[in-house]
């Protein structure tokens, strides 16, 4: 497994493994280093590849959907229209 922040993700993987009473199952690799080595091996510009990737997949905040749902619940709770009654 590779991650943009392997130290952060590796820490949480270790926490989960410890909570389960297990050894950490693997080391989280650095995606940036993997990309650099792959780009160099293919003779391409990693910067140009990143520009193309971001054109294809614009960044979206990871927690955006959760935050929008929480905001919508708040709006619904304070809306002028009646809400469904609890059972």
C-alpha positions as CSV (number, residue, x, y, z in Angstrom):
1,X,0.0,0.0,0.0
2,X,1.2,3.5,-0.8
3,X,0.1,6.8,0.6
4,X,0.7,10.5,0.1
5,X,1.6,10.7,3.8
6,X,3.0,7.3,4.8
7,X,4.1,8.3,8.3
8,X,0.5,9.5,9.1
9,X,-1.2,6.5,7.5
10,X,1.3,4.1,8.9
11,X,0.7,5.5,12.4
12,X,-3.0,4.8,12.1
13,X,-2.5,1.4,10.6
14,X,-0.3,0.6,13.6
15,X,-2.9,1.9,16.0
16,X,-5.6,-0.3,14.4
17,X,-3.3,-3.4,14.5
18,X,-2.4,-2.8,18.1
19,X,-6.1,-2.4,19.1
20,X,-6.8,-5.7,17.4
21,X,-3.9,-7.4,19.2
22,X,-2.1,-8.0,16.0
23,X,1.3,-6.9,14.5
24,X,1.2,-4.2,11.9
25,X,0.6,-6.2,8.7
26,X,2.8,-4.2,6.3
27,X,4.7,-0.9,5.9
28,X,3.0,1.9,4.1
29,X,5.1,3.1,1.2
30,X,5.6,6.6,0.0
31,X,3.5,7.2,-3.2
32,X,5.6,10.3,-4.1
33,X,8.8,8.2,-4.2
34,X,7.1,5.5,-6.2
35,X,5.8,8.1,-8.7
36,X,9.2,9.7,-9.0
37,X,10.9,6.4,-9.7
38,X,8.3,5.3,-12.2
39,X,8.4,8.7,-14.0
40,X,12.2,8.5,-14.2
41,X,12.0,4.9,-15.5
42,X,9.6,5.9,-18.2
43,X,11.4,9.1,-19.1
44,X,8.5,11.4,-18.4
45,X,8.1,14.5,-16.4
46,X,6.3,13.8,-13.2
47,X,5.2,17.5,-13.0
48,X,3.6,17.2,-16.4
49,X,1.9,14.0,-15.4
50,X,0.6,15.6,-12.2
51,X,-0.9,18.5,-14.2
52,X,-2.6,16.1,-16.5
53,X,-3.9,14.0,-13.6
54,X,-5.3,17.1,-11.9
55,X,-7.0,18.2,-15.1
56,X,-8.7,14.8,-15.3
57,X,-9.5,14.6,-11.6
58,X,-9.8,18.0,-9.9
59,X,-9.2,17.8,-6.2
60,X,-12.2,17.4,-3.9
61,X,-12.0,17.8,-0.2
62,X,-12.1,14.4,1.4
63,X,-14.6,15.3,4.0
64,X,-16.7,17.4,1.7
65,X,-19.6,14.9,1.5
66,X,-19.7,14.5,5.3
67,X,-19.5,18.2,5.9
68,X,-22.3,18.9,3.4
69,X,-24.6,16.2,5.0
70,X,-24.0,17.7,8.5
71,X,-24.7,21.2,7.2
72,X,-27.9,19.9,5.5
73,X,-29.1,18.2,8.7
74,X,-28.5,21.5,10.5
75,X,-30.4,23.4,7.9
76,X,-33.3,20.9,8.1
77,X,-33.4,21.2,11.8
78,X,-33.8,25.0,11.6
79,X,-36.0,25.1,8.5
80,X,-39.4,26.9,8.7
81,X,-41.2,23.9,7.2
82,X,-42.2,21.0,9.5
83,X,-40.0,18.0,9.8
84,X,-41.1,14.4,10.1
85,X,-42.1,13.5,13.7
86,X,-40.1,10.8,15.5
87,X,-41.9,7.6,16.2
